Amino acid sequence: MTTDTIAGTAVELDNEGFLANPAQWTEQMAVELARREGIDPLTERHWEVIRFMRQQYEDTGSGPNVRMLAKTSGIPIKELYQLFPKGPAKTAAKVAGIPKPRGCI
Amino acid sequence: MGETIEKVSIIISKGSLEGVYPGLIMANGARAEGIEANLFFTFFGLDAIHKDRLEHLKVAAVGNPGMHMASLVGVLPGMSAIATHMMEKKMEEHDIPGVPEFMEMIGDTGCRLYACKASVDLFGFTKDDFIDQVEDVITVGEFYGEAAGGQIIFT
């Protein structure tokens, strides 16, 4: 755990840089978290994925893996990797301030 | 954060269902982590990318201690089909995609697929025998070139 200031707020991050407390997340933080992942600016399509991840987390308690994300959001896997080249589910979860999705597929 | 893996090249050399899945899962998982990934299919592993064969991969019922079944039973006609059916049913329950869907998904993640030239020549195949996701038929030397700077995993 490390403490960091994101968009003017002091937050705890785990050792992979995921927000320790998803309730602290704001849309301003997403912009800065995305920049740290090399995504700048966030397009409307990015936001669609981020909001979707957030919603899934609120509904189910965890974010989906890439395959489920594509299946349920309707955004094709190919496009997800164009939006988030460093791993769509992982990066989008980080930017959305939710825990890293677990699972092998 | 400690050291990270940036690139993996995974060799799939077996053509049984249980021989193919680990490599596919590792390659797909690598891409999900943002790790660059190559898949190199050699010898019987070529069945996994062969248009007419990838849908029909079977679990080995003989000589497979993991089946917990006497090999004498395994040689009975249809045992491999039964074992395969059971395995596929289990995978479906756990939402693991079948080989054709898995290949399509892996191609979409940006993982690159290659066939081994020596094996392709040996079995008398051509690039047209393989699914569209296969980028090229390459030599072992070219494979090492593609794998340069990363980890190599043999399955």
Interface residues (C-beta under 8 A of the other chain):
Chain A: N15 E16 G17 N65 V66 R67 P76 I77 K78 Y81 P85 K86 G87 P88 A89 K90 T91 C104 I105
Chain B: M1 I25 N28 G29 R31 A32 E33 G34 D95 I96 P97 M105 D108 T109 G110
